[in-house]
Amino acid sequence: MAGQIKRMIDEIIVQRSKSDPALIQTTRTKLYLKGIAIEQFNGNSPDDSAVIAKVKAIAGELGVHV
């Protein structure tokens, strides 16, 4: 199912930021600093199990459930 990584990233941003523009940018920056270049993923991106595991680990660190 293509695009799973993008959906996970979006869910992390939504849950963490709660629609606060400053927190949206901070969360995007944290993901980038942890090695997830969010601009590389879209709805058609192939799912890579290593990246999915990394995104899930980051979500856990941020206190978000995906």
Backbone bond lengths (Angstrom), bond angles and torsions (degrees), N, CA, C in turn:
res aa  C-N    CA-C-N  psi(-1)  N-CA   C-N-CA  omega(-1)  CA-C   N-CA-C  phi
1 M - - - 1.445 - - 1.529 108.63 -
2 A 1.274 117.63 103.83 1.460 122.70 -176.67 1.525 110.97 -68.00
3 G 1.314 115.39 147.37 1.450 121.33 175.49 1.518 115.41 91.18
4 Q 1.318 117.63 4.61 1.461 120.27 -178.05 1.531 111.18 -63.09
5 I 1.320 117.64 -38.15 1.466 121.14 -179.71 1.528 109.71 -63.75
6 K 1.320 117.31 -44.29 1.465 121.25 179.31 1.521 110.59 -60.42
7 R 1.326 117.33 -43.23 1.458 120.61 179.54 1.535 110.98 -64.12
8 M 1.319 116.78 -39.34 1.460 120.64 178.71 1.534 110.65 -64.99
9 I 1.320 116.68 -44.31 1.468 120.90 178.82 1.522 109.88 -60.91
10 D 1.319 116.76 -46.06 1.465 120.93 179.45 1.530 111.11 -60.29
11 E 1.321 116.68 -40.90 1.457 120.93 -179.76 1.531 111.09 -66.04
12 I 1.304 117.44 -39.55 1.470 121.15 176.43 1.524 109.54 -60.45
13 I 1.315 116.63 -47.05 1.464 120.93 -178.57 1.526 110.64 -62.84
14 V 1.328 118.04 -44.15 1.462 121.51 -178.95 1.523 111.15 -64.44
15 Q 1.322 117.06 -48.02 1.461 120.39 -177.30 1.525 111.92 -66.78
16 R 1.306 116.13 -40.46 1.465 120.30 -176.16 1.528 112.08 -75.04
17 S 1.313 117.80 -38.49 1.462 120.95 -172.30 1.518 113.91 -87.47
18 K 1.333 117.60 -28.88 1.470 121.96 -176.72 1.522 111.27 51.00
19 S 1.324 116.21 42.82 1.479 125.35 176.20 1.522 114.79 68.47
20 D 1.318 118.52 13.97 1.464 121.67 176.05 1.530 107.74 -86.77
21 P 1.340 118.03 117.01 1.471 120.80 -176.25 1.533 113.83 -56.23
22 A 1.312 117.39 -36.47 1.464 120.15 179.25 1.527 110.59 -66.69
23 L 1.331 116.60 -41.41 1.465 120.06 179.17 1.519 111.90 -71.10
24 I 1.330 117.26 -30.49 1.464 119.92 175.55 1.520 109.44 -60.49
25 Q 1.313 116.98 -49.11 1.465 121.24 -179.23 1.527 111.26 -65.78
26 T 1.327 117.19 -40.67 1.463 120.81 178.68 1.526 110.85 -62.53
27 T 1.324 116.95 -42.59 1.463 121.21 -179.75 1.523 110.55 -66.17
28 R 1.328 117.00 -42.60 1.467 120.87 177.38 1.531 110.25 -59.95
29 T 1.334 116.16 -41.54 1.464 120.96 179.38 1.525 110.82 -65.62
30 K 1.322 117.51 -42.62 1.466 120.97 178.75 1.525 110.79 -60.92
31 L 1.326 116.83 -42.62 1.466 119.61 177.82 1.520 110.59 -61.54
32 Y 1.315 116.20 -43.18 1.464 120.60 179.93 1.530 111.18 -63.10
33 L 1.326 116.93 -43.66 1.464 121.13 -179.62 1.531 112.30 -67.13
34 K 1.319 116.28 -25.16 1.460 120.79 177.91 1.528 112.39 -88.84
35 G 1.340 116.30 5.39 1.454 119.71 173.00 1.517 116.14 102.14
36 I 1.320 118.21 8.43 1.457 121.15 179.15 1.524 108.33 -108.42
37 A 1.316 116.14 103.36 1.468 121.78 178.41 1.530 107.02 -83.93
38 I 1.314 116.80 94.34 1.458 121.19 -169.95 1.520 113.65 -63.21
39 E 1.317 117.61 -23.89 1.472 119.43 179.85 1.527 111.88 -70.59
40 Q 1.326 117.91 -13.65 1.464 121.40 179.26 1.528 112.57 -80.22
41 F 1.326 117.34 -13.33 1.459 120.79 -173.92 1.520 111.01 -111.51
42 N 1.330 115.20 136.84 1.455 121.24 175.31 1.528 108.30 -141.03
43 G 1.297 116.97 -173.57 1.455 121.50 -177.37 1.515 114.60 -64.90
44 N 1.330 117.26 -16.56 1.464 121.30 -179.44 1.519 113.22 -105.63
45 S 1.320 117.57 2.71 1.467 121.27 -178.60 1.527 110.01 -67.02
46 P 1.328 116.86 135.93 1.468 118.88 177.71 1.525 110.36 -67.81
47 D 1.308 115.87 147.90 1.457 121.16 -179.90 1.520 109.63 -82.13
48 D 1.319 115.47 126.57 1.463 122.61 178.32 1.518 107.02 -114.42
49 S 1.327 116.93 119.43 1.463 120.60 -174.44 1.528 112.32 -60.56
50 A 1.327 118.46 -32.61 1.466 121.00 178.57 1.526 110.61 -67.00
51 V 1.308 117.37 -42.34 1.475 121.34 179.15 1.524 109.87 -68.63
52 I 1.320 117.06 -40.13 1.471 120.46 178.47 1.522 109.80 -60.52
53 A 1.316 117.28 -44.03 1.464 120.90 178.48 1.530 110.75 -62.40
54 K 1.323 116.54 -40.23 1.465 120.74 179.52 1.523 110.73 -65.32
55 V 1.327 117.40 -43.27 1.465 121.73 179.21 1.533 109.84 -63.82
56 K 1.325 117.79 -41.36 1.464 120.65 178.22 1.528 110.98 -63.82
57 A 1.317 117.00 -39.30 1.468 120.62 178.13 1.531 110.65 -64.64
58 I 1.310 116.63 -42.71 1.465 120.79 178.67 1.528 110.05 -64.49
59 A 1.327 116.82 -41.02 1.467 120.57 178.01 1.523 109.98 -58.92
60 G 1.317 117.04 -42.22 1.455 120.72 177.85 1.518 112.42 -62.79
61 E 1.331 116.27 -40.51 1.464 120.64 177.44 1.525 111.70 -63.23
62 L 1.323 116.03 -34.52 1.460 121.14 -178.79 1.521 112.95 -86.63
63 G 1.334 116.81 -2.40 1.459 121.00 178.63 1.519 113.56 76.01
64 V 1.336 115.92 31.99 1.453 121.82 -178.12 1.520 108.76 -119.14
65 H 1.329 117.43 142.62 1.456 121.87 177.37 1.538 109.46 -103.62
66 V 1.330 115.99 123.85 1.469 120.47 176.62 1.515 109.85 -119.91
